[in-house]
Amino acid sequence: MKRVALLGLLALLAGACGSPAAGAHGPGDGGTPDAGATDASAGAPISATPGTWTWVDVPGSACDDGTPTGFAVNPGAGDDLLVYFEGGGACWDYTTCFVLKSATQGPVGKAQWATRATQINVGPFDRAHATNAFRASSYVYIPYCTGDLHGGSNVATYTGADTRMFHHVGHLNAVTYLARIAATWPHPSRVVVSGTSAGGFGATLNYDMFRAAFPAAKMALVDDAGPLLEGEGVPSGVRGPWFANWKLGDLVDPLCAGCRTDLSGLYTALATRHPQDRLALLSALTDPVISAYFMLSLDQFQTDLRATVKDRFDPTPNAHVYVLTGTQHGLLPTTATTTSQSTLLETWLDAMVNDRAWASVVP
């Protein structure tokens, strides 16, 4: 498929990328708080009723248009924590952000959350499902409206038919949220950082920061449909603007010097940095959404995915993949029914987070 045709799909695919749905940031603000220096005791604890969703407004956070946003929590009966980053596309220049609108935009506040909350009680959020490994966990749901895979630290100015600003501050938002999260759950026994599509990328990009905030907890990463493909699997024409316009390097460079040319190196860096943790990537072999964003044919996406598995996951004992044939985009909402190579995803995730025997599943 030609590049123009693929770009033309982005506006349609932005909606498909979602799940079922710091101080104020001014123009050119590129600094991001040091992840390792995050104060886990800062912020006020959240008051919320167990078993129900509560929206948390966060002053200083921002959607694309600068309007404040926040996140939602649902306390569970156990002492485990599941953090979930929402999906919803990505954008990195005037065309993708304002013409194609290839990323979910704000506002996202309490009113918008009320709709989302009725759509997400599936997969890991299904407390009624007896074999759901996360049914007793406390849930933290991080919405998405910054167009930057939750990895940005910049307010970009884009010029096309006119000049507009776009707040790519997803990582800065996460920094602010983490202060409240850690104050509310200061000593969880287990923390799983996850997300789907743009949120899968976001979970990976922000994982090290969350790990620093909970040093005593068992931790795991579940990147669902957010593959950081090897080399030009994430093309330089896309990857370059991410670093330039989102200031992605503020987050990635301290962890992985070579990631500016090969973002898949972040998987190796995280697995090596945290050898006691388990890292997982979930994906379909021919994901039409991610292949379109990366301007790859379905065949090339499969080739690049297999190369990433071979070079980044196969040599790494604490990092595995769950891959299935077909075109499903996002596996977490269907954990109870998704099967690959006779292995139910729900069973595979249960083994992963509960320290049982666990290995990659690849057709």
N, C-alpha and C positions, 0 to 999 in steps of 0.2 A: 504494500500500500504506500502511495506516495506521501511525502511529508505534508503537503497542503491538505490532502484528504484526512490525514490523521489529526492535524490541527483543527480541522473543521468538526471533528468529533468531540473536542474537548468540552464545548459548552453543554452538549448532551450528557457527557460522562460525568460532569462535576456532581450532579445529583446522585449518580450511581455510586460514587466513592464514599458516601457517608454510611454510617450504621443505619439500622432501621431508624432508621434515622441517625514590682519594681516601681517606681514613681511614674508620673506621666512621661510619655515618650515624645520628644520633639523631632523635627526634621533633622535627619542626619545622625540621630542618636545611635551610635554603633556599639557602645559599651554594654557588656552583659555581666552581671554579677558572676564571680568565680564560683563554679558549681561546687567545688570542694569546700568552699567557705560558707555554704548555705547554713544559716543558723536554724537548726531544727526546733529550737525552743521559742522562736519568735512567732508573733501573731497570736490571736485569741482563739481558744478552742471553740469548735462549732457545736451549737446545741441543736440536736436533731432527734426525732423519734425513731427508735429502732424499727426496721422493716418498712419504712416509708421514705420517699425521696424528699429532700429539702434543698431548695435553691440557695446558693450563697453568693450574694453580690460582693464584688471585690473592687473597691476603689483603686484606681491606678492601673487596672487592667484595661485592655482595649481590643475591640474588633477592628476590621479593616478601615472603617470610617472614623475611628477614634472614640466611638461610643463605648462606655464601660460594659464589661461582661462579668463572668464569674464561672462557677462550676456547681455540681450537685453531689450530694452525699446520701447514702442509704446505709445506716449502721446495721451490722449483723449481730448474730448471737455469739459468734466466735471472736478470736483475737487475730484473725487474718485480715489482710487488706488487699483488695483488687482495685488497681488504678487503671482506668480505661480512657484512652485518647480517641476522640471521635474523628471520623474521616470526613471528606468533602472536597476532594480535588486539590489543585494547586495553581498558582499563577506567579509570574516572574517578570512581566513587562506590561506596557500599556495595552497591547493586543490581548494577551491572555487575561489580564485583570479587568479591563474595562470594555473590551469589545466582545470577546468570547465569554467573558465571565466564567472562567473555567474553575473557579473555586467558590465554595459557599461563603457568602458575605453576611455581615451583621444587619441589623442588630440581633444580638442573642442575650436575652435577659430572662427574667422570671416568666414572662408571658410565653416566650418561645419555648422555654424549657417545659412548660405545662403540656405542650403538644408532644415533645420528644419523649417525655416520661411515660406516655401511654403506649409507646411503640417499642420499647427496648427490653421488656421483661421476657427475653428469650435467651437461649444459650447460657452463658455463665451468669446471667442475671435472673435466671429462673429458679427462685427459691423453692418452688413446689416440686421440682424434679429431684427425686431421691438420690440419683447417682451423679448429680452435678457437683463437681469437686469444690465449687465456689459458693454453694448454696448458703453457708453460714458466714461467709466473709462480709466485711464492711466494704461497700462499694463507693468509689470516687469516680465520677464521670466528668471528663473535661471536654466541653464543647469546642467547636472549631469554627473560627471566622476570620482567620488571619492569612490564609492562602499560602502558608510557608511550611507546611508539614510540621507545625508546632515547633519549628526550629529557628525562627527569626528573632533578630535583635535590632531592627531598623525600621524607620519610617521612610519609605522610598518616595521620591518624586518622579512621576512618569509623564512624559510628554507625547501626545499624539494629536488628535483633533483639538485637544486642549491640554492643560496641565493639571494633574491631580495627584493627591497623596494617597498612599496605601500603607496602613500600619501592619507591617510584617513583624509582629511582636509576640509570636506564639511561645517562644522560649521564655521571654521575659514574663509573660503571663504565668507560665508554669512555675517559674521561680517564686512569684508572689503567692500562688496557690499552695505551693509546698510548705510555706511557713504555717499556713492555717491547718493543712493536713497533718503535719508532724506535731503540731501543738494538740491536735484532737486525738491522734493515735500515736503517742510518743514511743510505745514499746510493743509494736505488733510482733507476733512470732514469725509471720510469713508475709511478704509483700510480693505480689505479682504485678508487674507493669506491662500493660497490654494496649492494644488498639488495632483498628481495622483500616486498611487503605492508607490515606494520609495519616491516620492515627497510628497505624503500624509503624510507619516511618518515624512518627513523633515519639512513640514509645522507645524506639531504639536510640534516637537522638538524645532523649532526655534521661535515659536509663542511669547513666553514671551519676547524675545529680541526685536521683532518688536513692541510689545505693549509698551515697555519702550521707544522706539524711537518716538512714536506718542501718547503721553499721552492725548492730547485733542481730538483725532479722535474717532469716532465710529469705533469699530473693530469687526471682526468675523473671525473664523477659519472654513475652509472647507477641511476636511481630506477625500480625495477620494481614496478608496481602499488601505488604509494604516492602517489597524486596529491594535492597540496595545492591543492584546488579553489578557484576564485575566490569571494570574498565569502561568501555563505551556502551555497555548495557544501559548506563545512565549517560546519554550523549553529552559531550562537552558543550554543545549549544544549549542544553538545558541546565546542566550542572554548573556551568560558568555563571550564568545569571543568578542562580541560587546563592552562590558565594558573594557575588557583587551586590545584589539587591536585597537579600535577606540578611547579609553579614553572617552566613552560616559558619564561616571560619571561626567566629568568636566561640562557637560551641564545639566544633569538630576538631580544629587544629590542635588544641592541647591534648587530645586523646589519640590522634592519628595524623601524623605529619603527611603521610602519603595519600590521604583521603581526598585531596583536591583533584587528583587524577583517577582515583579508584575508590569510590565510596564503600565498596564491599569490605575494604580493610577495617571498617569500624566494627564489623562482627568479630574479626580476629582480635582487634584491640580490646574489646569489651570482655571477650571470653578469656583472654590472657590476663587482663587486669583483675578479673573477678573469677578465679578458677573454681571457687566453691559454689558459684551460681550456675543455673541452667538457662540456656538461651535457645529459643525456638523460632523458626520461620515457617509460616503456613502459606501455601500458595497452590493455585491450580497451574498446570503445565502451560495452559494457553489462556492466561488472564487477559481478556480483551481491553479492560480498562487501563491497567498499568502499561500494557504494550502500546496503547494509543498515546498516553502521556509521554512515553519515552520514544515515540516515533519509530517503533519496531513492528515488523510483521509478527504474526503469531508464531511462525516457525523460528524467527530470530529470537523472540522472547524466550521460547523454550530452550533454545541453544544456550542463551546467556544465563538462564536460570540454572540449567544443569551444570554449567561451568562454575557458577558461584557456589553451588552445593559441593562440587568436587574440590574446589580450591580453598573454600572458607569453612565449610562445615565438616566434611569428611575427615580432615586431619585434626579436628578439635573435639576432644572427648566430652566436653560439657556443652556442646552446641549441636543441635539436630534439627532436621526439617521434617515436615509432614506435607507431602505433595500428592495431589490427586490429578487424574486426567480430566480433561474437559475445560469449561470456560467459566466456572463459578468464581465470582469475585467476592471475597470475604467468606471465611469459613466459621468464624466464631458464633455467628447467630444460629448456626445449624449444627452445633457440636453433637447433639444427641442423635442425629441422623446421618451425618457425613461419614463415609467409609472410604478408605483407600487400602488396597492390598489386604483386604479382610480385617483391617484394624479400624475400629470405631474411634473417631477423633476424641470424643469425650473420655474414653478409656485411656488413650494416649496422653492426654493432658493430665488426667488424674495421676498416672504413673510419674509424669514429669515433675509435678509440683509436690508430690508426696515421697520423692526420693526412692522410687522403685526402679527396677530395670527398665531401660528406656533407650530407644534407638531410632534412627531415621527411617521414615517410610517414603519410598520413592518408587513410582511405577517404572 
